[in-house]
Amino acid sequence: MVVKLSVSTLGAGGTIIRPGTEIKVNDDIGAGLVKSGKAVEVVTEKKQVKKNVKKSKTKEGDNAE
């Protein structure tokens, strides 16, 4: 799950995370921000759909005359 921050906060290494930044909740920082109520808006994740493409396999000798 991805959430958007409502306030700026300090991240790992002293980096500033600005409001509106999307953070994954499964990170330590993200989980802490959700518990503290600083993350407000839940962002729907874009799911990548992979289509299974079956390649036709031809055995050697099928087209042999």
C-alpha positions in Angstrom: 0.0 0.0 0.0 1.2 3.5 -0.8 0.2 6.6 1.1 0.8 10.3 0.7 2.3 12.4 3.4 0.5 15.4 4.9 3.5 17.1 6.5 7.2 17.2 5.9 9.2 14.8 8.0 12.8 13.5 8.3 13.7 10.3 6.6 16.6 8.0 6.8 20.0 9.8 6.7 18.4 13.1 7.6 16.7 13.6 4.2 13.6 15.8 4.2 10.5 14.1 2.9 8.1 16.7 1.7 4.3 16.7 1.9 2.7 14.9 -1.0 5.5 12.4 -1.3 4.3 8.8 -1.8 5.7 6.3 0.5 5.3 2.5 0.7 3.9 1.4 4.0 6.0 -1.8 4.1 9.1 0.4 4.7 10.0 1.1 8.4 9.6 4.9 7.8 6.3 4.5 6.0 4.8 2.3 8.7 5.9 4.7 11.4 4.3 7.7 9.6 1.0 5.9 9.2 0.9 5.1 12.9 1.7 8.7 13.8 -1.1 9.9 11.5 1.2 11.9 9.2 0.3 10.0 6.1 -3.2 10.8 5.0 -4.1 9.8 1.5 -4.0 6.3 0.3 -2.7 6.0 -3.3 -3.9 3.2 -5.4 -1.0 1.3 -6.8 -0.8 0.7 -10.5 -0.7 -3.0 -11.1 1.5 -4.2 -13.9 -0.4 -6.9 -15.8 1.8 -9.3 -17.6 0.2 -11.2 -20.4 1.3 -14.8 -20.8 2.4 -15.2 -24.4 2.8 -18.7 -25.5 5.3 -19.3 -28.2 4.7 -22.1 -30.5 7.4 -24.6 -30.2 8.3 -26.6 -33.2 10.4 -29.7 -32.9 13.3 -30.2 -35.3 12.2 -32.5 -38.1 8.6 -31.4 -38.1 9.1 -29.6 -41.4 11.6 -32.0 -42.7 10.9 -33.6 -46.1 
